[in-house]
């Protein structure tokens, strides 16, 4: 029964790295548009992984320029829609 349920789910898995998240959160980043284009796939993926080390890197990178965006993103990583 579980196998049938899994067949209906998107099987994509993503490991988010610092460069991707920074590009996604920074409209001035040279890769921002590419990061945005990938976001719908990330949102429907079966699994999305990110490490706390990467969250620290994101927080450090955005601490001065965009702290509130960094905080919102990091907090969202600790919640799930279900």
N, C-alpha and C positions, 0 to 999 in steps of 0.2 A: 504494500500500500504506500509506504513512504517513497519507494522508487518512482511510482506513478506521479506522486506529488512533485518530486524533484524534476521530472521531465518537463513540467510546465513552467519551471522557473528558468530565468536567464542563467546560464552557467558561467558567465564571465566572472573573473576574479581580478581585482586590482590591488596593487601595492602602491600607495601614494608616497611619493618622495618629496623632499623639500622643494626642489626646483619646480615641480608641477604645481604644488599648492601656492608657492609665491607667485608664479605666473598667473594662476587663476585669480588671486586676490589683488594683484597689482595691474590696473588697466594700462599702465605705461610700460609694462614688461614686453619685450620683443615677442615672447611666446604666449601672450595673453589670449589672443584669438584662438590659437590651437588648443590651449587648455580649456577654454570655454566650449569649443566644439566637442571635446571629449567628455565633458561633464554629464550630458544626458546618459551616456553609457555607464558612467560611474554610478549615477543615481539608481539605475535599475539592475546593477550587478548583483550577482548572488552573494559575493563577499567583497568587502573593501577593507584592506588592512593598512594600518599606519602605526608606527612605533612612538613611544613616548619621547625617544631621542629626537625624532623628526618634529614632534610637536614643540620640543624645546628649541630646536633650530628655527622653526617658524616664529615662535614667540620672540626669540632674540633678534631675528632679522627685522621684525616689524615693530619692535618695542618703541622705537622713537618716531617712526613715520606713520604708523597706522595701528596703534595699540588696540583700539576698540575692535577693529576687524579681526586682528589676531586672537583676541580673547573670545570673540563670538565663534570663530572657526574652531578653536581648541575646545570650547565648551560643547559645541555641536558633535564633536568626536566622541563624547562620553554619553551621548543619548542615542536612542534608536527610535525610529518611527513606530515600531510595534511594541 
